Amino acid sequence: MRVVLTQIPLSVTAAITAVLVLLFFPDTLDNQLFRTFLISQALLLVACFAVPWHRLPFPSFLVIPLLDMVSITFGREGGQEALTGLGVLVVLPVIWLCASGLYPRMAVVMCFLGPLGVVWGPLLLRGETTAQDLSRPFLFPILMLGIGVSVSVVTTSMMRQQKTLEEKDVALNAAFEASRHHERLLDTVLDALPLGVVAVDGDGHDILMNPRQRRTHRLATPAGVADPNESQLLVFGEDRTTPVPGDQRPVRRAVLGEKFSDQLIWIGTGPDQRAFSTSARPMRDEQQNFAGSVIVFSDVTELVNALAAKDDFVASVSHEFRTPLTSILGYLDLVLDDADLGPATRGQLDVVQRNAQRMLTLVSDLLAVRSGHLAVQPEALDLAELVRGSIDSAGPRAAQAGVRLSVNVPDTLQARADSSRISQVLDNLISNAIKYSPNGGEVEVAAWREDGEVVCRVRDSGMGMTVDEQDQAFARFFRAHGVRNSTIPGIGLGLPITKAIVEAHGGTITLESAPGQGTAFTVRMPA
C-alpha cells in the first residue's frame, strides 16, 4: 500500500491530463507516444497493486519511479503540441527516489540523469541536434537536481531524527520495563516483610502502605470512624492507656522531618492491643530538601510481654531473697553482740555479715531498678575524696590483674550527692574497667567541674565494645559476646544499676568504645 500511495499522485495527474486532452485536444490521443504514456501509467499503477513487494528484496520497488521517468519521456514528447510542461511531472518520481532514503547518492545522481534523459532523449533519437539545442533545456535537470538534493537532505535529517527517537523509545521502554520490574520486586518485598511500612510525602499524605501496615491501621481505627485523622487513631504510650500527644506520634514526627528509632507505642484497645517499635527515616530530593519519610512498624508485643514477665520474675525472686537475708542479718547482729565470741569466730562472722549485706543491697537494687526508682539522699560531699577512696579500694585487684591505675582529680571537688550511691557508681565503673582489661593496661579516673556540673570519667584500654553492644550496654542482664565467651564473672546488672543511680541524681552517663581500643564512661551530674 505504501508503494501504491506513493504512485497515486502521478497516476491521478496522468488521468487529469488525459481528460484535458480528450476535451480540448482530442487529436493528441492519436499520437502513439502519448498513448504509450497513458497506457504505461495505467500498467505501472496496476503493478503497484499486483506485485507482492513485501516478498521481494526491500529496494525493488524503486524500479517504479525509474519507469515513471521513461513513461514521462513518452508523454512529454507525444503531448507537446497539446499541453506544454508535461515534463515537469518528473518531479514526482524525483521526490519518490530521494524521499525513500535508500541509496541517497545514487538517488541524487538519478535526479539529474532522469530529467536529463526526459529532455535530451527525444533530441538524441532524432539525430539532428546542435550544442545550442542540447543546452536550451539543460536548466530543467539542474532544477530537478536541486529539488532532489533538498528532499534527500530533509529525508536524511528526518531519518536521523527518527532513528534517534527509536533509540530513545527503546531506552524508554527498557527503563519502563526495569521500573515495572523494580515495582513488582518492591511490592513483593513489602508483602513478604514481617513489618508494617508506610511512606508519606512532604505534605504528610500516604504514598505507599504495605498489607501488614494496612492491618495495623485498621487496628488503630476507632469504631465508627471510616477515615480517621492522625489525632483520632488509637495510639497509646508505654502504659497502654495514655494517648500519645499528636506531635509525638510516629507518623507526625516523620512528617516533621524527624529521624528516630525504636519508639515504643501501643495500638488498639482491649485484648487486640499490640505493641509496636517504630522507626523513621526522612527522604531528600536532589537539592536535599525534605521530600517525605518512611516509617516502619515492628510488632514487638511478644517481646514486651516476655520482658515484663522477666521483670516480674526478677522482682518476685528478689523479694523472696530479701526476707531470708533480712533474717540472716538480724541473727548475725545478735550473735555478734555476744561478748564471749572469739576473735577468729568474730572475723568469720564479719565476712558472712559483709557478704549478706552486699547481697541484700543487690536484691534491693534489683527491686529498685524494676520499679524504675532508686532512693538517694543527697548531701554535701567531696567527690575527689570519693574517687581517691575507690581507687585505693581497687588497688589490690588492679595489681593482681596487672592493670596500672591513675587518677586525675583536683584536691577538692565539692558536690551534693548520695555518698554511698556515688561510691557504688565509682566502684562499679572502676571494677568493670579492671575486669575488662584482662591483659593488663591502664585505667584512668578523672573528675572535674564544668558548666555547673561535676563530671567523672573512667577510661580503660581493655576489650572495648562494638556499636551494637554499646547500644545494649545499659540493658539488664546484657553481657557482650566476647565477655560471655570468657571466664570473666558477672550477671549484667552493674551498668543498669549505675545508670539508675546517676539518673536518680538528675545526671547522665554515656560511653565511648571501640573493639580492642578500650572504653570510656562519662558521668555528668548537677554540682
PAZA-648558 format. One record per residue (C-alpha): residue in three letters; x, y, z. Coordinates in steps of 0.001 Angstrom, whole numbers, plus 500000, padded with zeros to 6 digits. Example, Ala and Ser with C-alpha at 12.3 -4.5 7.8 and 13.67 -1.06 7.14 Angstrom:
residues 2
ALA512300495500507800
SER513670498940507140
//
This chain:
residues 527
MET500000500000500000
ARG502919502362500623
VAL504068501772497020
VAL500534502375495705
LEU500060505559497750
THR503381506922496522
GLN502470506240492871
ILE498917507616493046
PRO499832511368492743
LEU501449510740489347
SER498630508386488261
VAL495979510977489183
THR497922513692487356
ALA498147511437484268
ALA494404510819484443
ILE493669514550484642
THR495997515119481674
ALA494093512503479669
VAL490763514213480460
LEU492089517630479414
VAL493473516227476184
LEU490193514432475486
LEU488201517617475997
PHE490399520166474286
PHE492968518311472128
PRO491369515033471052
ASP493768514693468135
THR496650514212470588
LEU495153510889471608
ASP496077509602468153
ASN499748510191468973
GLN501382506841469634
LEU503861508284472154
PHE501139509980474191
ARG499052506798474229
THR502168504918475378
PHE502456507404478271
LEU498869506855479379
ILE498994503065478990
SER502333502794480807
GLN500974504875483693
ALA497969502585483990
LEU500163499493483878
LEU502539500900486472
LEU499612501608488832
VAL498340498062488338
ALA501859496743489005
CYS501953498711492233
PHE498818496829493322
ALA499614493436491881
VAL503293492876492667
PRO503916491359496147
TRP506603493853497051
HIS506848492514500626
ARG508179489230499216
LEU510819490883497046
PRO514072492493498227
PHE513205495727500023
PRO514600498283497481
SER512960496546494480
PHE510033498997494395
LEU512428501773493279
VAL512060500419489748
ILE508638502152489627
PRO509921505776489772
LEU512624504910487225
LEU509993503534484833
ASP507885506623485578
MET510686508791484173
VAL510676506718480968
SER506884506997480778
ILE507011510768481282
THR509545511000478439
PHE506951509485476092
GLY504222511780477428
ARG506311514925477070
GLU507311514099473509
GLY503838512995472396
GLY501836515803474038
GLN503965518849473360
GLU501580520196470717
ALA498599519959473135
LEU499925520528476645
THR503232522130477404
GLY505185521381480565
LEU504322517682480832
GLY507994517067481525
VAL507627518743484909
LEU505785515621486096
VAL509223514079486509
VAL509448515958489830
LEU507144513317491354
PRO509439510276490741
VAL512395512505491686
ILE510786513176495067
TRP509934509476495431
LEU513530508409494800
CYS515040510930497202
ALA512367510605499891
SER512853506836500074
GLY516161507357501876
LEU517634504386500008
TYR520918504718498156
PRO520929508517498622
ARG523946509164496397
MET522532507109493525
ALA519130508771494018
VAL520689512239493694
VAL522506511148490522
MET519267509798489049
CYS517543513091489950
PHE519826514684487391
LEU520200511918484819
GLY516482511021484758
PRO515215514524483923
LEU518185514969481575
GLY517041511845479733
VAL513489513243479568
VAL514637516398477729
TRP517599515025475773
GLY516215511604474867
PRO513940512780472024
LEU516629515152470714
LEU519207512398470570
LEU516769509989468931
ARG516076512487466132
GLY519818512683465414
GLU519731516331464289
THR520913518211467364
THR523282521062467972
ALA525035522226471095
GLN522513525025471314
ASP519608522530471191
LEU521152520480473994
SER521921523492476207
ARG518474525098475886
PRO516635522602478260
PHE519697521956480459
LEU518325524166483264
PHE515431521711483806
PRO517518518714485029
ILE519604521091487195
LEU516364522325488792
MET515275518723489387
LEU518707518010490877
GLY518228520880493316
ILE514814519582494299
GLY516222516065494708
VAL519121517239496874
SER516745519266499074
VAL514401516322499506
SER517322513982500193
VAL518748516313502868
VAL515362516683504558
THR514751512941504367
THR518195512123505794
SER517620514572508638
MET514188513113509348
MET515552509574509259
ARG518271510508511714
GLN515683512067513983
GLN513524509001513606
LYS516451506752514451
THR517229508883517495
LEU513590508753518536
GLU513529504983518036
GLU516656504596520159
LYS515126506796522831
ASP511930504793522561
VAL513863501570523058
ALA515700503085526030
LEU512415504412527416
ASN510759501022527045
ALA513732499366528734
ALA513626501906531560
PHE509870501477531864
GLU510226497701531975
ALA513014497996534556
SER510819500341536570
ARG507931497883536420
HIS510291495085537445
HIS511556497127540387
GLU507980497998541306
ARG506991494328541279
LEU510105493479543286
LEU509346496233545804
ASP505738495076546132
THR506897491500546690
VAL509477492551549279
LEU506982494771551116
ASP504394491975551113
ALA506945489496552463
LEU508285491770555200
PRO507144490949558758
LEU506962494731559281
GLY504444497442558579
VAL505825500043556177
VAL504221503371555301
ALA505707506152553176
VAL504427509736553256
ASP505209512708551047
GLY506331516125552206
ASP502710517144552915
GLY502009514083555042
HIS499876512190552512
ASP500301508415552321
ILE502009507344549105
LEU502754503709549986
MET501472501247552571
ASN502081497510552592
PRO499346494979553561
ARG500697494424557065
GLN500577498148557777
ARG497007498316556464
ARG496042495746559105
THR497844497820561738
HIS495997500929560538
ARG492654499112560867
LEU493628498114564412
ALA494271501801565228
THR490989502999563682
PRO488279503837566242
ALA484910502170565828
GLY482511504171563682
VAL485235506347562095
ALA485734505476558428
ASP488680507755557688
PRO490321508933560934
ASN492988511597561039
GLU496232511102562935
SER494917512552566199
GLN491932510146566206
LEU493978506954565897
LEU494183504671568931
VAL497867505188569759
PHE498969504900573394
GLY502187505241575376
GLU504115502559577229
ASP501471502403579985
ARG498989501219577302
THR496308503730578386
THR497665507285577932
PRO497127508561574363
VAL500327509731572705
PRO500199513509572019
GLY499670514366568358
ASP503120515861567816
GLN504769512798569406
ARG503082510198567230
PRO505425508370564837
VAL503830509477561560
ARG503547513095562714
ARG507176513128563860
ALA508182511676560478
VAL506181514322558582
LEU508015516990560582
GLY511281515570559241
GLU512464513795562407
LYS514734510773562289
PHE514163508352565157
SER514443504684566101
ASP512612502295568426
GLN509797504499569695
LEU507546502104571604
ILE503796502600571257
TRP500666500526571819
ILE497982500446569127
GLY494359499452569576
THR492373498664572683
GLY491249495637574639
PRO492617492135574036
ASP493645493032570474
GLN496013495804571609
ARG499534495347570203
ALA502940496885570947
PHE504990498349568084
SER508545499600567853
THR508568502422565301
SER511426503977563355
ALA511511506670560654
ARG513975507906558077
PRO513423511093556008
MET513698511184552206
ARG515534514006550404
ASP515302515304546840
GLU518239516315544632
GLN518506519661546436
GLN518460517865549816
ASN515037519305550631
PHE512648517205552701
ALA510513515127550322
GLY508785512718552693
SER509581509929555086
VAL509392506158555519
ILE508048504808558811
VAL508458501184559878
PHE506204499486562457
SER507575496313564055
ASP505207494227566194
VAL507061493579569478
THR504101492548571633
GLU505539489135572477
LEU508939490635573264
VAL507462493336575521
ASN505334490761577302
ALA508368488494577718
LEU510433491356579149
ALA507610492234581535
ALA507391488595582596
LYS511150488517583141
ASP510997491686585235
ASP508147490260587263
PHE510139487083587801
VAL513245489003588887
ALA511160491163591228
SER509449488092592687
VAL512726486211593234
SER514406489316594645
HIS511526489835597033
GLU511754486218598153
PHE515502486647598714
ARG515049489754600813
THR513099488094603664
PRO515640485332604475
LEU518562487746604020
THR516998490200606453
SER516505487351608913
ILE520125486188608452
LEU521460489697609074
GLY519260490095612149
TYR520515486905613747
LEU524103487772612789
ASP523746491053614648
LEU522525489156617702
VAL525387486670617500
LEU527981489411617035
ASP526656491201620124
ASP527803488192622184
ALA530879489310624087
ASP532091485705624507
LEU532890485274620786
GLY536491484542619988
PRO538431486737617529
ALA538586484011614865
THR534866483296615045
ARG534026487014615050
GLY536189487522611920
GLN534420484720610113
LEU531019486078611096
ASP532057489543609902
VAL532777488057606471
VAL529353486387606470
GLN527668489636607537
ARG529511491708604920
ASN528560489373602083
ALA524998489013603288
GLN524705492808603453
ARG526133493043599959
MET523597490509598678
LEU520773492384600402
THR521922495625598759
LEU521989493887595367
VAL518494492497595913
SER517250495948596943
ASP518831497465593856
LEU517176494858591665
LEU513795495760593108
ALA514533499459592737
VAL515603499048589121
ARG512454497012588465
SER510298499825589860
GLY512327502422587961
HIS513209504385591096
LEU516268504400593328
ALA516119506379596556
VAL519024508781597041
GLN519825511088599931
PRO521973513962598628
GLU524377515684600986
ALA527389517933600667
LEU530486515869599869
ASP533940515972598338
LEU533763513954595111
ALA537564513995594782
GLU537831512177598100
LEU535306509545596966
VAL537310508992593759
ARG540549508536595677
GLY538827506156598101
SER537511503996595253
ILE540976503958593662
ASP542532502821596938
SER539936500053597312
ALA540516498842593757
GLY544322498880594117
PRO544764495203595111
ARG542516493939592291
ALA544359496123589779
ALA547744494895590959
GLN546608491294590691
ALA545326491904587133
GLY548458493795586074
VAL546463496998585483
ARG548001500406586210
LEU545641502849587935
SER545967506610587505
VAL543856509387588979
ASN543440512975587816
VAL541241514930590220
PRO541606518303591965
ASP542367518493595684
THR538706519081596407
LEU535613518850594230
GLN532504519883596116
ALA529188518395595071
ARG525826517438596502
ALA525007513756596118
ASP524416510496597984
SER527920509465599002
SER527171505744599329
ARG525403505627595960
ILE528103507618594171
SER530733505347595729
GLN528740502429594313
VAL528847504067590857
LEU532602504633591065
ASP533249501122592377
ASN531166499602589554
LEU532870501585586800
ILE536427501104588127
SER535782497419588839
ASN534473496918585256
ALA537463498791583806
ILE539855496467585640
LYS537787493361584933
TYR537576494008581185
SER541308494682580808
PRO542354491025581098
ASN545775491551579531
GLY546772494460581715
GLY546786498029580538
GLU545833501315582162
VAL542721502635583870
GLU542456506404584237
VAL539914508068586513
ALA539374511811586182
ALA536905514266587696
TRP536311517998587233
ARG533703520757587315
GLU532215522017584037
ASP529304524405583388
GLY527623523889586747
GLU528114520125586621
VAL530559517683588079
VAL531996515288585520
CYS533687511980586223
ARG535295509852583521
VAL536623506287583830
ARG538687505224580830
ASP540357501850580215
SER542472500341577435
GLY540766496960577520
MET538494494845575303
GLY536118497556574109
MET532677497043572551
THR531092497063569117
VAL528451499645568156
ASP525630497115568662
GLU526987496166572089
GLN527200499839573088
ASP523504500264572245
GLN522637497500574732
ALA525305498155577361
PHE522822499543579928
ALA520207496814579393
ARG519622494499582312
PHE521426491145582122
PHE523213492096578916
ARG526821490966578529
ALA528987491485575448
HIS529678488495573213
GLY533416488474573962
VAL532735488590577694
ARG530235485730577593
ASN532857483560575910
SER535450484376578586
THR535831483435582235
ILE535106486995583430
PRO532338486776586069
GLY529221488934586048
ILE525450488886585564
GLY524948492121583615
LEU523413494287586357
GLY526276496644587264
LEU525743499173584472
PRO521905499241584680
ILE522138499915588417
THR524848502530587836
LYS522678504259585242
ALA519676504220587570
ILE521744505815590376
VAL523113508538588098
GLU519662509345586706
ALA518234509434590254
HIS520722512292590845
GLY519421514086587717
GLY522541513184585753
THR523507511253582649
ILE526004508546581813
THR527449507970578339
LEU530088505701576884
GLU532580505725574034
SER534177502492572920
ALA535803500596570074
PRO536723496894569872
GLY540259496357571142
GLN540743500047571979
GLY539075500311575361
THR536026502066576779
ALA535344505411578453
PHE532306506061580698
THR531406509689581424
VAL529088510647584286
ARG527616514159584459
MET525578515382587432
PRO524403518766588679
ALA527016520061591112
//
